[in-house]
Amino acid sequence: ATPNENMGVGEYEVASPTTSVSVYEGEHSDFVTCIDHSPDGAWLVTGALDGLTAVWNRSLGELAYSWQSDDSVEDCMFSPDGQSVIWTTGSLIQIRNMPDGTYRDTIVSDGTPSQMEWDTFGNLWILTETAFPTIERYDSQSLEIIDITPIAHTVNEFAIHPDGGEFVTTTGTKDFSFFREVPWNPYFGLEGEDSDYD
């Protein structure tokens, strides 16, 4: 699925990437900024610069739910279990239940959230900008903050290692920054003289 020039989204088969198989249009009045499929493939969520978050029923090819925000939608996604749809707009992180679209919760951030990721344990990671960039990790059930990692440089995007113990950030330069819960000991456990005392 990819945004199109009609302020909507087109879906394409991997085997035939030039032919659109489904189109979702007519709801957004500005360009789409985020797209995600539900884990079971039944739903598609889109968010746009117009502040609208839309959930589409893929089998019917039509809009199921939509919610309007005052600010543009920066990121949107389904939870790994498909039970929630979540999006960021302004300083808010909005969460709705699926498949009925009912309200679940709102997280008010101290900054401006711009990217979200789920780790394999179901924890939600959010990149937010306050006085400086931070990565906030939330428990998916309680929505309580587990930890906050301040970053001392520009962060464009981040990605989490599958085990959740490490993440990498792009910095706006040619360099990447890696962060780990357990300090990196490259020669730890190897036999031989420990001449550099690591």
Contact map, one row per residue, 1 for C-alpha under 8 A:
111000001111000000000000000000000010000000000000000000000000000000000000000000000000000000000000000000000000000000000000000000000000000000000000000000000000000000000000000000000000000000000000000000
111100001110000000000000000000000010000000000000000000000000000000000000000000000000000000000000000000000000000000000000000000000000000000000000000000000000000000000000000000000000000000000000000000
111110111100000000000000000000111000000000000000000000000000000000000000000000000000000000000000000000000000000000000000000000000000000000000000000000000000000000000000000000000000000000000000000000
011111111100000000000000000000000000000000000000000000000000000000000000000000000000000000000000000000000000000000000000000000000000000000000000000000000000000000000000000000000000000000000000000000
001111110000000000000000000000100000000000000000000000000000000000000000000000000000000000000000000000000000000000000000000000000000000000000000000000000000000000000000000000000000000000000000000000
000111110000000000000000100000100000000000000000000000000000000000000000000000000000000000000000000000000000000000000000000000000000000000000000000000000000000000000000000000000000000000000000000000
001111111000000000000000110111110000000000000000000000000000000000000000000000000000000000000000000000000000000000000000000000000000000000000000000000000000000000000000000000000000000000000000000000
001111111100000000000011111100110000000000000000000000000000000000000000000000000000000000000000000000000000000000000000000000000000000000000000000000000000000000000000000000000000000000000000000000
111100111110000000000011100000010000000000000000000000000000000000000000000000000000000000000000000000000000000000000000000000000000000000000000000000000000000000000000000000000000000000000000000000
111100011111000000011111000000000000000000000000000000000000000000000000000000000000000000000000000000000000000000000000000000000000000000000000000000000000000000000000000000000000000000000000000000
110000001111100000011110000000000000000000000000000000000000000000000000000000000000000000000000000000000000000000000000000000000000000000000000000000000000000000000000000000000000000000000000000000
100000000111110111111100000000000000000000000000000000000000000000000000000000000000000000000000000000000000000000000000000000000000000000000000000000000000000000000000000000000000000000000000000000
000000000011111110111000000000000000000000000000000000000000000000000000000000000000000000000000000000000000000000000000000000000000000000000000000000000000000000000000000000000000000000000000000000
000000000001111110000000000000000000000000000000000000000000000000000000000000000000000000000000000000000000000000000000000000000000000000000000000000000000000000000000000000000000000000000000000000
000000000000111110000000000000000000000000000000000000000000000000000000000000000000000000000000000000000000000000000000000000000000000000000000000000000000000000000000000000000000000000000000000000
000000000001111111100000000000000000000000000000000000000000000000000000000000000000000000000000000000000000000000000000000000000000000000000000000000000000000000000000000000000000000000000000000000
000000000001111111110000000000000000000000000000000000000000000000000000000000000000000000000000000000000000000000000000000000000000000000000000000000000000000000000000000000000000000000000000000000
000000000001000111110000000000000000000000000000000000000000000000000000000000000000000000000000000000000000000000000000000000000000000000000000000000000000000000000000000000000000000000000000000000
000000000001100111111000000000000000000000000000000000000000000000000000000000000000000000000000000000000000000000000000000000000000000000000000000000000000000000000000000000000000000000000000000000
000000000111100011111110000000000000000000000000000000000000000000000000000000000000000000000000000000000000000000000000000000000000000000000000000000000000000000000000000000000000000000000000000000
000000000111100000111110000000000000000000000000000000000000000000000000000000000000000000000000000000000000000000000000000000000000000000000000000000000000000000000000000000000000000000000000000000
000000000111000000011111000000000000000000000000000000000000100000000000000000000000000000000000000000000000000000000000000000000000000000000000000000000000000000000000000000000000000000000000000000
000000011110000000011111100000000000000000000000000000000000100000000000000000000000000000000000000000000000000000000000000000000000000000000000000000000000000000000000000000000000000000000000000000
000000011100000000000111110000000000000000000000000000010000110000000000000000000000000000000000000000000000000000000000000000000000000000000000000000000000000000000000000000000000000000000000000000
000001111000000000000011111100000000000000000000000000000000000000000000000000000000000000000000000000000000000000000000000000000000000000000000000000000000000000000000000000000000000000000000000000
000000110000000000000001111110000000000000000000000000000000000000000000000000000000000000000000000000000000000000000000000000000000000000000000000000000000000000000000000000000000000000000000000000
000000010000000000000000111110000000000000000000000001000000000000000000000000000000000000000000000000000000000000000000000000000000000000000000000000000000000000000000000000000000000000000000000000
000000110000000000000000111111110000000000000001010100000000000000000000000000000000000000000000000000000000000000000000000000000000000000000000000000000000000000000000000000000000000000000000000000
000000100000000000000000011111100000000000000000010000000000000000000000000000000000000000000000000000000000000000000000000000000000000000000000000000000000000000000000000000000000000000000000000000
000000100000000000000000000111110000000000000001110000000000000000000000000000000000000000000000000000000000000000000000000000000000000000000000000000000000000000000000000000000000000000000000000000
001011110000000000000000000111111000000000000001110000000000000000000000000000000000000000000000000000000000000000000000000000000000000000000000000000000000000000000000000000000000000000000000000000
001000111000000000000000000101111110000000000111100000000000000000000000000000000000000000000000000000000000000000000000000000000000000000000000000000000000000000000000000000000000000000000000000000
001000000000000000000000000000111110000000000111100000000000000000000000111000000000000000000000000000000000000000000000000000000000000000000000000000000000000000000000000000000000000000000000000000
000000000000000000000000000000011111000000001111000000000000000000000000111100000000000000000000000000000000000000000000000000000000000000000000000000000000000000000000000000000000000000000000000000
110000000000000000000000000000011111100000011110000000000000000000000000000110000000000000000000000000000000000000000000000000000000000000000000000000000000000000000000000000000000000000000000000000
000000000000000000000000000000000111110000011100000000000000000000000000000111000000000000000000000000000000000000000000000000000000000000000000000000000000000000000000000000000000000000000000000000
000000000000000000000000000000000011111011111000000000000000000000000000000011000000000000000000000000000000000000000000000000000000000000000000000000000000000000000000000000000000000000000000000000
000000000000000000000000000000000001111111111000000000000000000000000000000011100100000000000000000000000000000000000000000000000000000000000000000000000000000000000000000000000000000000000000000000
000000000000000000000000000000000000111111000000000000000000000000000000000001011100000000000000000000000000000000000000000000000000000000000000000000000000000000000000000000000000000000000000000000
000000000000000000000000000000000000011111100000000000000000000000000000000000000100000000000000000000000000000000000000000000000000000000000000000000000000000000000000000000000000000000000000000000
000000000000000000000000000000000000111111110000000000000100000000000000000000000000000000000000000000000000000000000000000000000000000000000000000000000000000000000000000000000000000000000000000000
000000000000000000000000000000000000111111110000000000001110000000000000000000000000000000000000000000000000000000000000000000000000000000000000000000000000000000000000000000000000000000000000000000
000000000000000000000000000000000000110111111000000000111100000000000000000000000000000000000000000000000000000000000000000000000000000000000000000000000000000000000000000000000000000000000000000000
000000000000000000000000000000000011110011111100000000111100000000000000000000000000000000000000000000000000000000000000000000000000000000000000000000000000000000000000000000000000000000000000000000
000000000000000000000000000000000111110000111110000011110000000000000000000111000000100000000000000000000000000000000000000000000000000000000000000000000000000000000000000000000000000000000000000000
000000000000000000000000000000011111000000011111000011100000000000000000000100000000000000000000000000000000000000000000000000000000000000000000000000000000000000000000000000000000000000000000000000
000000000000000000000000000000011110000000001111101111000000000000000000111100000000001000000000000000000000000000000000000000000000000000000000000000000000000000000000000000000000000000000000000000
000000000000000000000000000101111100000000000111111110000000000000000001110000000000000000000000000000000000000000000000000000000000000000000000000000000000000000000000000000000000000000000000000000
000000000000000000000000000001111000000000000011111100000000000000000011110000000000000000000000000000000000000000000000000000000000000000000000000000000000000000000000000000000000000000000000000000
000000000000000000000000000111100000000000000001111100000000000000000011100000000000000000000000000000000000000000000000000000000000000000000000000000000000000000000000000000000000000000000000000000
000000000000000000000000000000000000000000000011111110000000000000011111100000000000000010000000000000000000000000000000000000000000000000000000000000000000000000000000000000000000000000000000000000
000000000000000000000000000100000000000000000011111111000000000001111001100000000000000000000000000000000000000000000000000000000000000000000000000000000000000000000000000000000000000000000000000000
000000000000000000000000000000000000000000001111001111100000000001111000100100000000001000000000000000000000000000000000000000000000000000000000000000000000000000000000000000000000000000000000000000
000000000000000000000000001000000000000000001110000111110000001111100000000000000000000000000000000000000000000000000000000000000000000000000000000000000000000000000000000000000000000000000000000000
000000000000000000000000000000000000000000111100000011111000001111000000000000000000000000000000000000000000000000000000000000000000000000000000000000000000000000000000000000000000000000000000000000
000000000000000000000001000000000000000000111000000001111100111110000000000000000000000000000000000000000000000000000000000000000000000000000000000000000000000000000000000000000000000000000000000000
000000000000000000000000000000000000000001110000000000111111111100000000000000000000000000000000000000000000000000000000000000000000000000000000000000000000000000000000000000000000000000000000000000
000000000000000000000000000000000000000011110000000000011111110000000000000000000000000000000000000000000000000000000000000000000000000000000000000000000000000000000000000000000000000000000000000000
000000000000000000000000000000000000000001000000000000001111100000000000000000000000000000000000000000000000000000000000000000000000000000000000000000000000000000000000000000000000000000000000000000
000000000000000000000000000000000000000000000000000000001111110000000000000000000000000000000000000000000000000000000000000000000000000000000000000000000000000000000000000000000000000000000000000000
000000000000000000000111000000000000000000000000000000011111111000000000000000000000000000000000000000000000000000000000000000000000000000000000000000000000000000000000000000000000000000000000000000
000000000000000000000001000000000000000000000000000000011101111100000000000000000000000000000000000000000000000000000000000000000000000000000000000000000000000000000000000000000000000000000000000000
000000000000000000000000000000000000000000000000000001111000111111000000000000000000000000000000000000000000000000000000000000000000000000000000000000000000000000000000000000000000000000000000000000
000000000000000000000000000000000000000000000000000001111000011111000000000000000000000000000000000000000000000000000000000000000000000000000000000000000000000000000000000000000000000000000000000000
000000000000000000000000000000000000000000000000000001110000001111100000000000000000000000000000000010000000000000000000000000000000000000000000000000000000000000000000000000000000000000000000000000
000000000000000000000000000000000000000000000000000111100000001111110000000000000000000000000000000000000000000000000000000000000000000000000000000000000000000000000000000000000000000000000000000000
000000000000000000000000000000000000000000000000000111000000000011111000000000000000000000000000000000000000000000000000000000000000000000000000000000000000000000000000000000000000000000000000000000
000000000000000000000000000000000000000000000000001110000000000001111100000000000000000000000000000000000000000000000000000000000000000000000000000000000000000000000000000000000000000000000000000000
000000000000000000000000000000000000000000000000001110000000000000111111100000000000000010000000000000000000000000000000000000000000000000000000000000000000000000000000000000000000000000000000000000
000000000000000000000000000000000000000000000000001000000000000000011111000000000000000011000000000000000000000000000000000000000000000000000000000000000000000000000000000000000000000000000000000000
000000000000000000000000000000000000000000000000111000000000000000001111100000000000000011000000000000000000000000000000000000000000000000000000000000000000000000000000000000000000000000000000000000
000000000000000000000000000000000000000000000001111100000000000000001111110000000000000011000000000000000000000000000000000000000000000000000000000000000000000000000000000000000000000000000000000000
000000000000000000000000000000001100000000000011111110000000000000001011111100000000001111000000000000000000000000000000000000000000000000000000000000000000000000000000000000000000000000000000000000
000000000000000000000000000000001100000000000011100000000000000000000001111100000000001110000000000000000000000011100000000000000000000000000000000000000000000000000000000000000000000000000000000000
000000000000000000000000000000001100000000000010000000000000000000000000111110000000001110000000000000000000000001110000000000000000000000000000000000000000000000000000000000000000000000000000000000
000000000000000000000000000000000111000000001110000010000000000000000000111111000000111100000000000000000000000000010000000000000000000000000000000000000000000000000000000000000000000000000000000000
000000000000000000000000000000000011110000001000000000000000000000000000001111100000111000000000000000000000000000010000000000000000000000000000000000000000000000000000000000000000000000000000000000
000000000000000000000000000000000001111000001000000000000000000000000000000111111111110000000000000000000000000000000000000000000000000000000000000000000000000000000000000000000000000000000000000000
000000000000000000000000000000000000010000000000000000000000000000000000000011111111110000000000000000000000000000000100010000000000000000000000000000000000000000000000000000000000000000000000000000
000000000000000000000000000000000000001000000000000000000000000000000000000001111110000000000000000000000000000000000100010000000000000000000000000000000000000000000000000000000000000000000000000000
000000000000000000000000000000000000001000000000000000000000000000000000000001111111000000000000000000000000000000000000000000000000000000000000000000000000000000000000000000000000000000000000000000
000000000000000000000000000000000000011100000000000000000000000000000000000001111111100000000000010000000000000000000000000000000000000000000000000000000000000000000000000000000000000000000000000000
000000000000000000000000000000000000000000000000000000000000000000000000000001111111100000000000111000000000000000000000000000000000000000000000000000000000000000000000000000000000000000000000000000
000000000000000000000000000000000000000000000000000000000000000000000000000001101111110000000011111000000000000000000000000000000000000000000000000000000000000000000000000000000000000000000000000000
000000000000000000000000000000000000000000001000000000000000000000000000000111100111111000000011110000000000000000000000000000000000000000000000000000000000000000000000000000000000000000000000000000
000000000000000000000000000000000000000000000000000000000000000000000000000111100001111100001111000000000000000000000000000000000000000000000000000000000000000000000000000000000000000000000000000000
000000000000000000000000000000000000000000000010000010000000000000000000111110000000111110001110000000000000000000000000000000000000000000000000000000000000000000000000000000000000000000000000000000
000000000000000000000000000000000000000000000000000000000000000000000000111100000000011111111100000000000000000011100000000000000000000000000000000000000000000000000000000000000000000000000000000000
000000000000000000000000000000000000000000000000001000000000000000001111111000000000001111111100000000000000000110000000000000000000000000000000000000000000000000000000000000000000000000000000000000
000000000000000000000000000000000000000000000000000000000000000000000111100000000000000111110000000000000000000110000000000000000000000000000000000000000000000000000000000000000000000000000000000000
000000000000000000000000000000000000000000000000000000000000000000000000000000000000000111111000000000000001111110000000000000000000000000000000000000000000000000000000000000000000000000000000000000
000000000000000000000000000000000000000000000000000000000000000000000000000000000000000111111100000000000111100110000000000000000000000000000000000000000000000000000000000000000000000000000000000000
000000000000000000000000000000000000000000000000000000000000000000000000000000000000011110111110000000000111100010000000000000000000000000000000000000000000000000000000000000000000000000000000000000
000000000000000000000000000000000000000000000000000000000000000000000000000000000000011110011111000000001110000000000000000000000000000000000000000000000000000000000000000000000000000000000000000000
000000000000000000000000000000000000000000000000000000000000000000000000000000000001111000001111100000111100000000000000000000000000000000000000000000000000000000000000000000000000000000000000000000
000000000000000000000000000000000000000000000000000000000000000000000000000000000001110000000111110011111000000000000000000000000000000000000000000000000000000000000000000000000000000000000000000000
000000000000000000000000000000000000000000000000000000000000000000000000000000000011100000000011111111110000000000000000000000000000000000000000000000000000000000000000000000000000000000000000000000
000000000000000000000000000000000000000000000000000000000000000000000000000000000111100000000001111111000000000000000000000000000000000000000000000000000000000000000000000000000000000000000000000000
000000000000000000000000000000000000000000000000000000000000000000000000000000000011000000000000111110000000000000000000000000000000000000000000000000000000000000000000000000000000000000000000000000
000000000000000000000000000000000000000000000000000000000000000000000000000000000000000000000000111111000000000000000000000000000000000000000000000000000000000000000000000000000000000000000000000000
000000000000000000000000000000000000000000000000000000000000000010000000000000000000000000000001111111100000000000000000000000000000000000000000000000000000000000000000000000000000000000000000000000
000000000000000000000000000000000000000000000000000000000000000000000000000000000000000000000001110111110000000000000000000000000000000000000000000000000000000000000000000000000000000000000000000000
000000000000000000000000000000000000000000000000000000000000000000000000000000000000000000000011100011111000000000000000000000000000000000000000000000000000000000000000000000000000000000000000000000
000000000000000000000000000000000000000000000000000000000000000000000000000000000000000000000011100001111100000000000000000000000000000000000000000000000000000000000000000000000000000000000000000000
000000000000000000000000000000000000000000000000000000000000000000000000000000000000000000000111000000111110000000000000000000000000000000000000000000000000000000000000000000000000000000000000000000
000000000000000000000000000000000000000000000000000000000000000000000000000000000000000000011110000000011111000000000000000000000000000000000000000000000000000000000000000000000000000000000000000000
000000000000000000000000000000000000000000000000000000000000000000000000000000000000000000011100000000001111100000000000000000000000000000000010000000000000000000000000000000000000000000000000000000
000000000000000000000000000000000000000000000000000000000000000000000000000000000000000000111000000000000111110000000000000000000000000000000000000000000000000000000000000000000000000000000000000000
000000000000000000000000000000000000000000000000000000000000000000000000000000000000000000111000000000000011111110000000000000010000000000000000000000000000000000000000000000000000000000000000000000
000000000000000000000000000000000000000000000000000000000000000000000000000000000000000000100000000000000001111100000000000000000100000000000000000000000000000000000000000000000000000000000000000000
000000000000000000000000000000000000000000000000000000000000000000000000000000000000000000100000000000000000111110000000000000011100000000000000000000000000000000000000000000000000000000000000000000
000000000000000000000000000000000000000000000000000000000000000000000000000000000000000011110000000000000000111111000000000000011100000000000000000000000000000000000000000000000000000000000000000000
000000000000000000000000000000000000000000000000000000000000000000000000010000000000000111111000000000000000101111110000000001111000000000000000000000000000000000000000000000000000000000000000000000
000000000000000000000000000000000000000000000000000000000000000000000000011000000000000100000000000000000000000111110000000001111000000000000000000000000000000000000000000000000000000000000000000000
000000000000000000000000000000000000000000000000000000000000000000000000011000000000000100000000000000000000000011111000000001110000000000000000000000000000110000000000000000000000000000000000000000
000000000000000000000000000000000000000000000000000000000000000000000000001110000000000000000000000000000000000011111100000111100000000000000000000000000000000000000000000000000000000000000000000000
000000000000000000000000000000000000000000000000000000000000000000000000000000000000000000000000000000000000000000111110000111000000000000000000000000000000001100000000000000000000000000000000000000
000000000000000000000000000000000000000000000000000000000000000000000000000000110000000000000000000000000000000000011111111110000000000000000000000000000000000000000000000000000000000000000000000000
000000000000000000000000000000000000000000000000000000000000000000000000000000000000000000000000000000000000000000001111111110000000000000000000000000000000000111110000000000000000000000000000000000
000000000000000000000000000000000000000000000000000000000000000000000000000000000000000000000000000000000000000000000111111000000000000000000000000000000000000001110000000000000000000000000000000000
000000000000000000000000000000000000000000000000000000000000000000000000000000000000000000000000000000000000000000000111111000000000000000000000000000000000000000010000000000000000000000000000000000
000000000000000000000000000000000000000000000000000000000000000000000000000000110000000000000000000000000000000000000111111100000000000000110000000000000000000000000000000000000000000000000000000000
000000000000000000000000000000000000000000000000000000000000000000000000000000000000000000000000000000000000000000000111111110000000000011110000000000000000000000000000000000000000000000000000000000
000000000000000000000000000000000000000000000000000000000000000000000000000000000000000000000000000000000000000000011110011111000000000011110000000000000000000000000000000000000000000000000000000000
000000000000000000000000000000000000000000000000000000000000000000000000000000000000000000000000000000000000000000011110001111100000001111000000000000000000000000000000000000000000000000000000000000
000000000000000000000000000000000000000000000000000000000000000000000000000000000000000000000000000000000000000011111000000111110000001110000000000000000000000000000000000000000000000000000000000000
000000000000000000000000000000000000000000000000000000000000000000000000000000000000000000000000000000000000000011110000000011111000111100000000000000000000110000000000000000000000000000000000000000
000000000000000000000000000000000000000000000000000000000000000000000000000000000000000000000000000000000000101111100000000001111100111100000000000000000000000000000000000000000000000000000000000000
000000000000000000000000000000000000000000000000000000000000000000000000000000000000000000000000000000000000001111000000000000111111110000000000000000000000000000000000000000000000000000000000000000
000000000000000000000000000000000000000000000000000000000000000000000000000000000000000000000000000000000000011100000000000000011111110000000000000000000000000000000000000000000000000000000000000000
000000000000000000000000000000000000000000000000000000000000000000000000000000000000000000000000000000000000000000000000000000001111100000000000000000000000000000000000000000000000000000000000000000
000000000000000000000000000000000000000000000000000000000000000000000000000000000000000000000000000000000000000000000000000000001111110000000000000001111100000000000000000000000000000000000000000000
000000000000000000000000000000000000000000000000000000000000000000000000000000000000000000000000000000000000000000000000000000111111111000000000000001111110000000000000000000000000000000000000000000
000000000000000000000000000000000000000000000000000000000000000000000000000000000000000000000000000000000000000000000000000000111101111100000000000111100000000000000000000000000000000000000000000000
000000000000000000000000000000000000000000000000000000000000000000000000000000000000000000000000000000000000000000000000000011110000111110000000000111100000000000000000000000000000000000000000000000
000000000000000000000000000000000000000000000000000000000000000000000000000000000000000000000000000000000000000000000000000011110000011111000000111110000000000000000000000000000000000000000000000000
000000000000000000000000000000000000000000000000000000000000000000000000000000000000000000000000000000000000000000000000001111000000001111100000111100000000000000000000000000000000000000000000000000
000000000000000000000000000000000000000000000000000000000000000000000000000000000000000000000000000000000000000000000000001110000000000111110011111000000000000000000000000000000000000000000000000000
000000000000000000000000000000000000000000000000000000000000000000000000000000000000000000000000000000000000000000000000011100000000000011111111110000000000000000000000000000000000000000000000000000
000000000000000000000000000000000000000000000000000000000000000000000000000000000000000000000000000000000000000000000000011100000000000001111111000000000000000000000000000000000000000000000000000000
000000000000000000000000000000000000000000000000000000000000000000000000000000000000000000000000000000000000000000000000000000000000000000111110000000000000000000000000000000000000000000000000000000
000000000000000000000000000000000000000000000000000000000000000000000000000000000000000000000000000000000000000000000000000000000000000000111111000000000000000000000000000000000000000000000000000000
000000000000000000000000000000000000000000000000000000000000000000000000000000000000000000000000000000000010000000000000000000000000000001111111100000000000000000000000000000000000000000000000000000
000000000000000000000000000000000000000000000000000000000000000000000000000000000000000000000000000000000000000000000000000000000000000001110111110000000000000000000000000000000000000000000000000000
000000000000000000000000000000000000000000000000000000000000000000000000000000000000000000000000000000000000000000000000000000000000000111100011111100000000000000000000000000000000000000000000000000
000000000000000000000000000000000000000000000000000000000000000000000000000000000000000000000000000000000000000000000000000000000000000111100001111100000000000000000000000000000000000000000000000000
000000000000000000000000000000000000000000000000000000000000000000000000000000000000000000000000000000000000000000000000000000000000000111000000111110000000000000000000000000000000000000000000000000
000000000000000000000000000000000000000000000000000000000000000000000000000000000000000000000000000000000000000000000000000000000000011110000000111111000000000000000000000000000000000000000000000000
000000000000000000000000000000000000000000000000000000000000000000000000000000000000000000000000000000000000000000000000000000000000011100000000001111100000000000000000000000000000000000000000000000
000000000000000000000000000000000000000000000000000000000000000000000000000000000000000000000000000000000000000000000000000000000001111000000000000111110000000000000000000000000000000000000000000000
000000000000000000000000000000000000000000000000000000000000000000000000000000000000000000000000000000000000000000000000000000000001111000000000000011111110000000000000000000000000000000000000000000
000000000000000000000000000000000000000000000000000000000000000000000000000000000000000000000000000000000000000000000000000000000001100000000000000001111100000000000000000000000000000000000000000000
000000000000000000000000000000000000000000000000000000000000000000000000000000000000000000000000000000000000000000000000000000000001100000000000000000111110000000000000001000000000000000000000000000
000000000000000000000000000000000000000000000000000000000000000000000000000000000000000000000000000000000000000000000000000000000001100000000000000000111111000000000000011100000000000000000000000000
000000000000000000000000000000000000000000000000000000000000000000000000000000000000000000000000000000000000000000000000000000000000100000000000000000101111110000000000111100000000000000000000000000
000000000000000000000000000000000000000000000000000000000000000000000000000000000000000000000000000000000000000000000000000000000000000000000000000000000111110000000000111100000000000000000000000000
000000000000000000000000000000000000000000000000000000000000000000000000000000000000000000000000000000000000000000100000000000100000000000000000000000000011111000000000111000000000000000000000000000
000000000000000000000000000000000000000000000000000000000000000000000000000000000000000000000000000000000000000000100000000000100000000000000000000000000011111100000011110000000000000000000000000000
000000000000000000000000000000000000000000000000000000000000000000000000000000000000000000000000000000000000000000001000000000000000000000000000000000000000111110000011100000000000000000000000000000
000000000000000000000000000000000000000000000000000000000000000000000000000000000000000000000000000000000000000000001010000000000000000000000000000000000000011111011111000000000000000000000000000000
000000000000000000000000000000000000000000000000000000000000000000000000000000000000000000000000000000000000000000000010000000000000000000000000000000000000001111111110000000000000000000000000000000
000000000000000000000000000000000000000000000000000000000000000000000000000000000000000000000000000000000000000000000011000000000000000000000000000000000000000111111000000000000000000000000000000000
000000000000000000000000000000000000000000000000000000000000000000000000000000000000000000000000000000000000000000000011000000000000000000000000000000000000000011111100000000000000000000000000000000
000000000000000000000000000000000000000000000000000000000000000000000000000000000000000000000000000000000000000000000011100000000000000000000000000000000000000111111110000000000000000000000000000000
000000000000000000000000000000000000000000000000000000000000000000000000000000000000000000000000000000000000000000000000000000000000000000000000000000000000000111111110000000000001110000000000000000
000000000000000000000000000000000000000000000000000000000000000000000000000000000000000000000000000000000000000000000000000000000000000000000000000000000000000110111111000000000111100000000000000000
000000000000000000000000000000000000000000000000000000000000000000000000000000000000000000000000000000000000000000000000000000000000000000000000000000000000011110011111100000000111000000000000000000
000000000000000000000000000000000000000000000000000000000000000000000000000000000000000000000000000000000000000000000000000000000000000000000000000000000000011100000111110000011110000000000000000000
000000000000000000000000000000000000000000000000000000000000000000000000000000000000000000000000000000000000000000000000000000000000000000000000000000000011111000000011111000011100000000000000000000
000000000000000000000000000000000000000000000000000000000000000000000000000000000000000000000000000000000000000000000000000000000000000000000000000000000111110000000001111110111000000000000000000000
000000000000000000000000000000000000000000000000000000000000000000000000000000000000000000000000000000000000000000000000000000000000000000000000000000001111100000000000111111111000000000000000000000
000000000000000000000000000000000000000000000000000000000000000000000000000000000000000000000000000000000000000000000000000000000000000000000000000000000111000000000000011111100000000000000000000000
000000000000000000000000000000000000000000000000000000000000000000000000000000000000000000000000000000000000000000000000000000000000000000000000000000000000000000000000011111110000000000000000000000
000000000000000000000000000000000000000000000000000000000000000000000000000000000000000000000000000000000000000000000000000000000000000000000000000000000000000000000000001111110000000000000000000000
000000000000000000000000000000000000000000000000000000000000000000000000000000000000000000000000000000000000000000000000000000000000000000000000000000000000000000000000011111111000000000000000000000
000000000000000000000000000000000000000000000000000000000000000000000000000000000000000000000000000000000000000000000000000000000000000000000000000000000000000000000001111011111100000000000000000000
000000000000000000000000000000000000000000000000000000000000000000000000000000000000000000000000000000000000000000000000000000000000000000000000000000000000000000000001111000111110000000000000000000
000000000000000000000000000000000000000000000000000000000000000000000000000000000000000000000000000000000000000000000000000000000000000000000000000000000000000000000111100000011111000000000000000000
000000000000000000000000000000000000000000000000000000000000000000000000000000000000000000000000000000000000000000000000000000000000000000000000000000000000000000000111000000001111100000000000000000
000000000000000000000000000000000000000000000000000000000000000000000000000000000000000000000000000000000000000000000000000000000000000000000000000000000000000000001110000000000111111100000000000000
000000000000000000000000000000000000000000000000000000000000000000000000000000000000000000000000000000000000000000000000000000000000000000000000000000000000000000001100000000000011111000000000000000
000000000000000000000000000000000000000000000000000000000000000000000000000000000000000000000000000000000000000000000000000000000000000000000000000000000000000000001000000000000001111100000000000000
000000000000000000000000000000000000000000000000000000000000000000000000000000000000000000000000000000000000000000000000000000000000000000000000000000000000000000000000000000000001111110000000000000
000000000000000000000000000000000000000000000000000000000000000000000000000000000000000000000000000000000000000000000000000000000000000000000000000000000000000000000000000000000001011111000000000000
000000000000000000000000000000000000000000000000000000000000000000000000000000000000000000000000000000000000000000000000000000000000000000000000000000000000000000000000000000000000001111110000000001
000000000000000000000000000000000000000000000000000000000000000000000000000000000000000000000000000000000000000000000000000000000000000000000000000000000000000000000000000000000000000111110000000000
000000000000000000000000000000000000000000000000000000000000000000000000000000000000000000000000000000000000000000000000000000000000000000000000000000000000000000000000000000000000000011111100000001
000000000000000000000000000000000000000000000000000000000000000000000000000000000000000000000000000000000000000000000000000000000000000000000000000000000000000000000000000000000000000011111100000001
000000000000000000000000000000000000000000000000000000000000000000000000000000000000000000000000000000000000000000000000000000000000000000000000000000000000000000000000000000000000000000111110000000
000000000000000000000000000000000000000000000000000000000000000000000000000000000000000000000000000000000000000000000000000000000000000000000000000000000000000000000000000000000000000000111111000000
000000000000000000000000000000000000000000000000000000000000000000000000000000000000000000000000000000000000000000000000000000000000000000000000000000000000000000000000000000000000000000001111100000
000000000000000000000000000000000000000000000000000000000000000000000000000000000000000000000000000000000000000000000000000000000000000000000000000000000000000000000000000000000000000000000111110000
000000000000000000000000000000000000000000000000000000000000000000000000000000000000000000000000000000000000000000000000000000000000000000000000000000000000000000000000000000000000000000000011111000
000000000000000000000000000000000000000000000000000000000000000000000000000000000000000000000000000000000000000000000000000000000000000000000000000000000000000000000000000000000000000000000001111111
000000000000000000000000000000000000000000000000000000000000000000000000000000000000000000000000000000000000000000000000000000000000000000000000000000000000000000000000000000000000000000000000111110
000000000000000000000000000000000000000000000000000000000000000000000000000000000000000000000000000000000000000000000000000000000000000000000000000000000000000000000000000000000000000000000000011111
000000000000000000000000000000000000000000000000000000000000000000000000000000000000000000000000000000000000000000000000000000000000000000000000000000000000000000000000000000000000000000000000011111
000000000000000000000000000000000000000000000000000000000000000000000000000000000000000000000000000000000000000000000000000000000000000000000000000000000000000000000000000000000000000010110000010111
